[in-house]
Amino acid sequence: MKIARFSHGESISFGILDEEEDELVVLKADPMFAGYEPTGQRVPLADATLLAPVIPRSKVVAVGKNYRDHAAEMGGEAPAEPLLFLKPNTSVIGTADIIVLPPQSEQVEHEGELAVVIGRVAKNVAEADAASVIFGYTVANDVTARDLQRRDGQWSRAKGFDTFCPLGPVIDTELDLAEGIIQTRVNGEVRQQAPLSDMVHSIPAIIAYASSVFTLLPGDVILTGTPAGVGPLGDGDVVEVTVSGLGTLTNTARRM
């Protein structure tokens, strides 16, 4: 099931995507908390504006160097344990929103990723139980000011600018990860591509590790790492991140 958060007219709603009809089945409330009760209304997808499918109430948890080839291109090896960092929820935007290239940085880069959306309070979750706390999956771009990352020696500023966490276009509650492929294109050129199975630390392992450190809350998002091929975004570049079976997250970078 694919869940969208969207605006239509003057209202913001949640809906189930009917891909055969290209329509959204409007729900009465956020299904993460209120279930899937429809209002009886349908909205043509072409008439809706898709928004970030979730705004984390607490945090975005991200995992660094979780693909060996990306760790190598960054000049190191994949860490033995998940390398965690946080992005503020104010960095979240949706598909078709603008990635703002900040004046403080001359080297902003894309990092296409699969994101996990947490569906219930989770603390000290065992790997075997990780699926029970997952609401679904979406596509992410862990936008990074690479020059600031190197300069600061830590990642908060480089990863935390407003607009640096695009999410979307929808949340898939039943995504099959076994054969999944992630691909990032910039202006139509493939920059990144890898099977999701290339992750060093699995999603259950990441959830277990992260939830041993801090409580995960409903709506929290976990970014699971990026494959090799990260690269620059310039003014006017269009970046598309696709996860097979889930959809494509598309954003344009702008120097304001």
C-alpha positions as CSV (number, residue, x, y, z in Angstrom):
1,M,0.0,0.0,0.0
2,K,1.3,3.4,-1.0
3,I,0.4,6.3,1.3
4,A,0.7,10.0,0.2
5,R,0.5,13.2,2.1
6,F,-0.8,15.9,-0.3
7,S,-2.4,19.2,-0.7
8,H,-5.6,19.8,-2.7
9,G,-7.4,23.1,-2.7
10,E,-6.8,24.6,0.7
11,S,-6.5,21.3,2.7
12,I,-3.7,18.9,3.5
13,S,-4.7,15.2,3.5
14,F,-3.5,11.7,3.5
15,G,-4.5,9.2,0.8
16,I,-3.9,5.7,-0.5
17,L,-2.5,5.8,-4.0
18,D,-4.6,3.9,-6.5
19,E,-2.0,3.4,-9.3
20,E,-4.5,1.8,-11.7
21,E,-6.7,4.9,-11.7
22,D,-4.0,7.5,-10.9
23,E,-6.1,8.7,-8.0
24,L,-5.7,9.2,-4.3
25,V,-8.3,7.6,-2.0
26,V,-8.6,10.3,0.7
27,L,-8.3,9.1,4.3
28,K,-9.9,10.7,7.3
29,A,-6.6,11.2,9.2
30,D,-3.0,10.2,9.3
31,P,-3.0,6.4,8.9
32,M,0.0,6.0,11.2
33,F,-2.2,7.0,14.1
34,A,-5.8,6.6,12.9
35,G,-5.9,3.7,10.5
36,Y,-7.1,3.6,7.0
37,E,-10.7,4.8,7.1
38,P,-11.6,6.5,3.8
39,T,-13.7,9.7,3.5
40,G,-15.3,8.5,0.3
41,Q,-13.6,11.1,-1.7
42,R,-11.1,10.5,-4.5
43,V,-8.7,13.1,-5.9
44,P,-7.0,12.7,-9.3
45,L,-3.3,12.4,-8.8
46,A,-2.7,15.2,-11.4
47,D,-4.8,17.6,-9.3
48,A,-2.8,16.9,-6.1
49,T,0.5,18.4,-4.9
50,L,2.5,15.7,-3.2
51,L,4.1,16.8,0.1
52,A,6.8,15.2,2.2
53,P,5.0,12.0,3.1
54,V,6.0,12.4,6.8
55,I,7.3,15.2,8.9
56,P,9.3,13.6,11.7
57,R,8.0,14.7,15.0
58,S,11.3,14.1,16.7
59,K,14.3,13.3,14.4
60,V,15.8,12.0,11.2
61,V,18.4,9.3,12.1
62,A,21.0,8.7,9.4
63,V,23.6,6.0,8.8
64,G,27.0,6.9,7.3
65,K,29.2,4.7,5.1
66,N,26.7,1.8,5.0
67,Y,27.8,0.7,1.5
68,R,31.4,-0.5,1.2
69,D,32.0,1.2,-2.2
70,H,30.8,4.5,-0.8
71,A,33.0,4.1,2.3
72,A,36.0,3.5,0.0
73,E,35.3,6.5,-2.2
74,M,35.2,8.6,1.0
75,G,38.7,7.3,1.9
76,G,38.0,4.6,4.5
77,E,36.3,1.3,5.3
78,A,32.8,0.6,6.4
79,P,32.5,0.9,10.2
80,A,32.0,-2.3,12.2
81,E,28.9,-0.7,13.8
82,P,26.4,1.6,12.2
83,L,27.7,5.2,12.1
84,L,24.8,7.3,13.3
85,F,24.2,11.0,12.9
86,L,21.1,13.2,13.1
87,K,19.4,15.6,10.7
88,P,16.9,18.1,12.0
89,N,13.2,17.7,11.0
90,T,13.4,21.3,9.5
91,S,15.6,19.8,6.8
92,V,12.7,17.8,5.4
93,I,11.1,18.8,2.1
94,G,9.0,16.8,-0.4
95,T,9.3,15.8,-4.0
96,A,9.3,18.8,-6.4
97,D,10.5,21.1,-3.7
98,I,13.6,23.1,-4.1
99,I,17.0,22.1,-2.6
100,V,18.5,25.5,-1.6
101,L,22.3,25.6,-2.1
102,P,23.5,27.7,0.8
103,P,26.0,30.5,0.4
104,Q,28.2,29.0,3.1
105,S,29.1,26.0,0.8
106,E,30.7,25.6,-2.6
107,Q,30.3,21.8,-2.8
108,V,26.8,20.5,-2.1
109,E,26.4,16.8,-3.1
110,H,23.5,14.3,-3.5
111,E,23.3,11.1,-1.6
112,G,20.3,8.9,-2.7
113,E,19.0,6.6,0.0
114,L,16.2,4.3,1.1
115,A,14.4,5.6,4.2
116,V,12.6,3.7,6.9
117,V,9.6,5.3,8.6
118,I,9.1,4.2,12.2
119,G,5.5,3.5,13.1
120,R,5.5,3.1,16.9
121,V,7.5,3.8,20.0
122,A,10.6,1.7,19.8
123,K,13.3,1.2,22.5
124,N,15.9,-1.6,22.7
125,V,14.2,-3.4,19.8
126,A,15.7,-6.8,18.9
127,E,16.7,-7.4,15.3
128,A,14.1,-10.1,15.1
129,D,11.3,-7.7,16.1
130,A,12.4,-4.8,13.9
131,A,9.7,-5.3,11.3
132,S,7.0,-4.7,14.0
133,V,8.1,-1.0,14.5
134,I,8.3,-0.2,10.8
135,F,5.4,1.8,9.2
136,G,6.9,1.8,5.8
137,Y,9.6,3.0,3.4
138,T,10.2,6.1,1.3
139,V,13.0,7.6,-0.8
140,A,15.4,10.1,0.6
141,N,18.3,12.3,-0.5
142,D,20.8,13.0,2.3
143,V,22.0,16.3,0.8
144,T,25.4,17.2,2.1
145,A,27.7,20.3,2.1
146,R,30.9,18.2,1.6
147,D,33.3,21.1,2.0
148,L,31.7,22.0,5.4
149,Q,31.7,18.4,6.4
150,R,35.5,18.3,5.9
151,R,36.0,21.7,7.5
152,D,34.0,21.1,10.6
153,G,35.2,17.6,11.4
154,Q,31.6,16.7,12.3
155,W,28.5,16.6,10.3
156,S,25.7,18.6,11.9
157,R,26.0,21.7,9.8
158,A,26.9,20.0,6.6
159,K,23.9,17.7,6.8
160,G,21.4,19.9,8.6
161,F,20.6,22.9,6.3
162,D,16.9,23.6,5.6
163,T,15.9,21.5,2.5
164,F,18.8,19.0,2.9
165,C,16.5,16.0,3.5
166,P,14.1,15.5,0.6
167,L,11.6,12.6,1.2
168,G,9.0,11.1,-1.0
169,P,7.1,10.7,-3.1
170,V,5.1,8.3,-1.0
171,I,5.4,5.8,1.9
172,D,5.1,2.1,0.8
173,T,4.0,-0.1,3.7
174,E,4.6,-3.3,1.9
175,L,7.8,-2.8,-0.1
176,D,9.8,-5.9,-1.0
177,L,13.4,-5.1,-0.4
178,A,14.9,-8.4,-1.6
179,E,15.3,-7.3,-5.2
180,G,15.3,-3.6,-4.7
181,I,17.7,-1.3,-6.6
182,I,18.5,2.3,-5.7
183,Q,19.5,4.7,-8.5
184,T,20.3,8.5,-8.5
185,R,20.3,10.6,-11.7
186,V,21.4,14.2,-12.1
187,N,20.0,15.8,-15.3
188,G,19.2,12.4,-16.5
189,E,22.8,11.0,-16.0
190,V,23.1,8.0,-13.7
191,R,25.4,8.9,-10.8
192,Q,24.6,6.1,-8.3
193,Q,23.2,2.6,-8.6
194,A,23.3,-0.4,-6.3
195,P,21.1,-3.2,-5.0
196,L,19.7,-2.5,-1.5
197,S,21.2,-5.9,-0.5
198,D,24.7,-4.2,-0.7
199,M,24.0,-2.5,2.7
200,V,26.7,-3.4,5.2
201,H,24.3,-3.2,8.2
202,S,20.8,-4.4,7.5
203,I,17.7,-2.5,8.4
204,P,16.9,-4.7,11.4
205,A,20.5,-4.3,12.6
206,I,20.2,-0.5,12.2
207,I,16.9,-0.3,14.1
208,A,18.2,-2.5,16.9
209,Y,21.4,-0.4,17.2
210,A,19.7,3.0,17.0
211,S,16.9,2.1,19.4
212,S,19.5,1.0,22.0
213,V,20.8,4.6,21.9
214,F,17.7,6.7,21.8
215,T,14.0,6.0,21.7
216,L,12.5,6.0,18.2
217,L,9.1,7.7,18.0
218,P,6.3,7.3,15.5
219,G,7.1,9.3,12.4
220,D,10.9,9.2,13.0
221,V,12.8,8.5,9.8
222,I,16.0,6.4,9.4
223,L,18.2,7.0,6.3
224,T,20.0,3.8,5.6
225,G,23.1,5.0,3.7
226,T,24.1,5.8,0.2
227,P,26.1,3.8,-2.4
228,A,29.1,5.1,-4.3
229,G,28.8,7.9,-6.9
230,V,28.0,10.8,-4.7
231,G,28.6,14.0,-6.6
232,P,28.0,17.8,-6.9
233,L,24.7,19.6,-7.4
234,G,24.8,23.0,-9.2
235,D,22.3,25.7,-9.7
236,G,19.4,24.3,-11.8
237,D,20.4,20.6,-11.5
238,V,17.6,18.2,-11.3
239,V,18.3,15.2,-9.1
240,E,16.1,12.1,-9.2
241,V,16.4,9.2,-6.7
242,T,14.5,6.1,-7.5
243,V,13.9,2.9,-5.5
244,S,12.5,0.2,-7.6
245,G,8.9,-0.6,-6.7
246,L,8.6,2.5,-4.6
247,G,8.9,5.6,-6.8
248,T,11.1,8.5,-7.8
249,L,11.9,11.5,-5.6
250,T,12.7,14.5,-7.8
251,N,14.1,17.9,-6.7
252,T,15.8,20.8,-8.4
253,A,18.8,22.6,-6.7
254,R,18.8,26.3,-6.7
255,R,21.3,28.9,-5.6
256,M,19.2,31.6,-3.9
